[in-house]
């Protein structure tokens, strides 16, 4: 083992020296730039439509140094769909203005999380998503909450995020359908709402999910009313 970095869901494992050094990226920092881009990108994928407005609530070192380290540009770039290797990151504010994306940055205490933590509240034409996530170093990130559900995932594997009715057999049907279509579940987690009879399930998958599969999934499992997909970027 080359090293560990503690996160709220346990130690983050590093499999090579390149992960400790950090990813190929536009600088200056793997934590404040690369991780921030990935957090913004995850929020954009979960929204799954062109964003119109975003509020970034930053805490800890993110809140103290976000302008000097370019975290504001990195978060905006991710929300706009850019990746860590995109040369357009330094021009993210200009690009946001061109795309008609309104944005603001605020500072607040979000809880007992890693100091590099941000709440992304992203709104598109038809929906809003809330992603609370931390940048752990070396470009690694961890989503802490999605739409106020305490669901943790890294975005390092293709990840399905599914809102569904909370009733018997749903998870069995979902896992069976994935198996029938040749997908192996690396990790699954479920959180239930006590208020509206809904739940959210996340499935981290070993291989890339095709868009056609999502359309088929909606048809074959009618209880699903919302699907988010995060593909590794």
NORHUNOR-V309642 format. One record per backbone hydrogen bond with DSSP energy under -1.0 kcal/mol. CO is the residue of the C=O (numbers start at 0). NH is the residue of the N-H. Records with the same first field share a line. If there is no record, write none. Layout:
CO = NH  NH
This chain:
2 = 13
4 = 11
6 = 9
9 = 6
11 = 4
16 = 20
17 = 21
28 = 32  33
29 = 34
32 = 36
33 = 37
34 = 38
35 = 39
36 = 40
37 = 41
38 = 42
39 = 43
40 = 44
41 = 45
42 = 46
43 = 47
51 = 101
52 = 122
53 = 103
54 = 120
55 = 105
56 = 118
57 = 107
58 = 61
59 = 63
60 = 64
61 = 65
64 = 68
65 = 70  71
69 = 73
70 = 74
71 = 75
72 = 76
73 = 77
74 = 78
75 = 79
76 = 81
77 = 80
82 = 85
83 = 25
85 = 88
87 = 90
88 = 91
90 = 94
91 = 95
92 = 96
93 = 97
94 = 98
95 = 100
101 = 53
103 = 55
105 = 57
110 = 112
114 = 61  116
115 = 134
116 = 58
117 = 132
118 = 56
119 = 130
120 = 54
121 = 128
122 = 51  52
126 = 123
128 = 121
129 = 146
130 = 119
131 = 143  144
132 = 117
133 = 141
136 = 139
139 = 135
141 = 133
144 = 131
145 = 148
148 = 145  150
152 = 142
157 = 204
158 = 229
159 = 202
160 = 227
161 = 200
162 = 224  225
163 = 198
164 = 166
166 = 169
168 = 172
169 = 173
170 = 174
171 = 175
172 = 176
173 = 177
174 = 178
175 = 179
176 = 180
177 = 182
178 = 181
183 = 205
186 = 203
188 = 201
190 = 199
196 = 165
197 = 192
198 = 163
199 = 190
200 = 161
201 = 188
202 = 159
203 = 185  186
209 = 213
210 = 214
211 = 215
212 = 216
213 = 217
214 = 218
215 = 219
216 = 220
220 = 223
225 = 162
227 = 160
229 = 158
